[in-house]
Amino acid sequence: MATLEELKNVLKETLDKRGVLSQIKAKIRAEIFASLEHEGPGKPKLSQENLLINELIREYMQYNGYLHALSVFTHESGQPSDPILDHDQMARDLRVVEDSSTRSVPLLYSLIYGYQKSRPMGENEIEPERERTKLGTLMRQDEDEPQPMMFKKT
């Protein structure tokens, strides 16, 4: 006959293999955050930049199947549970020019790819004559307006 400890281990392994255990843990974390929120001060209103950043993170998490982490993230960040910006709107806001191959992946991938392509290989720091603006567009100091980033797979 199996001991109570063995039964607990088998149950835990089964729930873990089915993905149920991680769902339960994520739900518990979300509930803990919710209960702490009610005791503490209210969350400040999210700025447009934070809303956009959070939507980029949401898109990335959904694409990669990090749904449990996403449920905690949206609750903790105060981001609305339903997306407020779609992929195309975020691309316009960030001035990202996409092609058919980049529309199928999260914008974070395009931003990273474009940033890496804009720098020479092996360079560890941003070139001194460039600075980053709030939303990641690279801009030369002698330019008045940020230039749209073009991302094309080679």
C-alpha positions, 0 to 999 in steps of 0.5 A: 500500500502506498504511503501518504507521502508517495500519494502526494508526490504522484499527485504533484507530478501528475498535476505538474505534467498537466500544467495544472500545478503552475496554473494553481501557483499563478492563481495563488500569486495573483490572489496574494497580490490582490489582497495586498493591493486592498491593504496598500495605496491604490495604483497610480494611473499608467502612463502611455509609455507604460501602457505601450511597454506592458502591451509589448510584454503581453504580446511577447508572453502570449506568443511564447505561451507564458499565460500563467506569468501573464495573468500575474503580470496583468494583475500586478501591473494594473494593465487592463485584462483585455489588450488595449493596443493591437500589433499594428497600432503598437508598430505605428506608435513605435514607427516600426516598418514591418514586412510580412515576415515580421508581422507574425512575431511580437514587436519586441523581436523586431525591436531587438533585431533592428537594434542589433542590426543598427550596431556594428558586430562586437560593439558592447555600448551605444555609439557616443553620437547616438542616444536612445529616446524613451521608446527605443528609437535610435536617434543621432544627436544631429537629427531633430526627429527620430527616424523610423526603424526598418526591419527586414530579415536578411 
